[in-house]
Amino acid sequence: MFRVTVEETFAAGHALRGYRGKCENVHGHNYKIRVTLEGTHLNSIGLLYDFKDLKEAIQCSIRRLDHQFLNDIPPFDELNPSAENIAKYFYEEVGRLIASPSPEPRVPNP
């Protein structure tokens, strides 16, 4: 089994709807996103998935949320922006962006 892990961070504010306590008020967090891919096969040059491509998929998913009030941004305008729902968002978004296998590297013509 092979694993590739990339971590990124972002900051955002939110308020938990229906929560009784401090977290029902507007507040913010510095979030850490860790994505790990696992697989049994490597491509022709020994990569499970290109770090650069995985990092770009994560950063693309973060750009919508970074330094924003999550409650105003879909899907969190309807879905409570809990840590669990944010994790689900990244699982689905990054998964969608990397759904096709990492392309084989291009070898320049001599």
N, C-alpha and C positions, 0 to 999 in steps of 0.2 A: 504494500500500500504506500502510495506517495502522497505527500501533503504540501500545499503551498498556502502560506498565510500572509495577508497584508493587513496592516492597521492604519487607520486614518482618524482624525479628530475633527469635530466641529462644535460650534457653540450655538445654542438656540434657547428661546424662552417658550414657556407653555403654562397652562393651567389645567388641572385635571377636573373635568366635569363630573359632578355627582360624588365627588370625594369629600369627606368630612374631615377637615384638618388643614394644616398650613398649605399643603400642596394644591388646594382648590384655588389659592391665590396665584396671581402671575408671578413666576420665578424662572430662573434660567439654570442651565447646566452646561458643562463642558463634556461632551459625549465622546467616547472612544468606540469606533466601529472596527471589529476584527472579523475578517472574512477568511475562512479556510476552505480550500477546495481539496477534495480527496479523489484519487483515482488509482487504477491498477496499471495503466498504460502510459508511456511517455511517447512524445512525438519523435520524429526522425533525428532530432538533435538532442534528445534527452530532457525535454521540458514537459511537465504536466500541463502547465498553462503559463503563458508569458506574464511575468510580474507586471510589466508595463501596461498590458491590456487589462489586467485585473485591477490595478491601481486606478486606471482611467475610468473603469466602470463604477468603482466606489466613489471617486471624486465627482463624477457626473451625477450620481444619486445624492451626494452631499450638497452640491451647489444649490439645489432648490431649497434646502433647509437651513443652510449656514447663516447665522445672525438674523434669523427670522423668528416671528411669533408663530409657532407650529399650528396653533388653533385656527389660523387664517388660511392655511395651505392644505389643499386636498392631499391625501384623504383625511387629514386630521381636522378639517373643518367639520366633519361629521363623526369621525372615529376618534375616540379619546387618545390623546398623545402620551400614553403610558410607555414606559420602557419596553414592555412586551410588544406593544403595537408598533413602536419605532423599529424594534428588531425585526418584526415581520415585514415591515415596509422595505428594509434593506435586503432581507432575504429575497423578496419578490422582485425588487427593482434590479439588484445586481444579477440575480438569476436570469432575468429577462435580457439584460444587456450582454451576458456572456453565454447565452444559450447555444450559440454556434461555437464549435471547437476553435481554439486558438489557431490562427492560420500558420501554415508551415512558413518558416522564414524564407525570405527572398534572397537568392544568391546572385550577386551582381555578375553580369557577363564580363569576362576578361577583355 
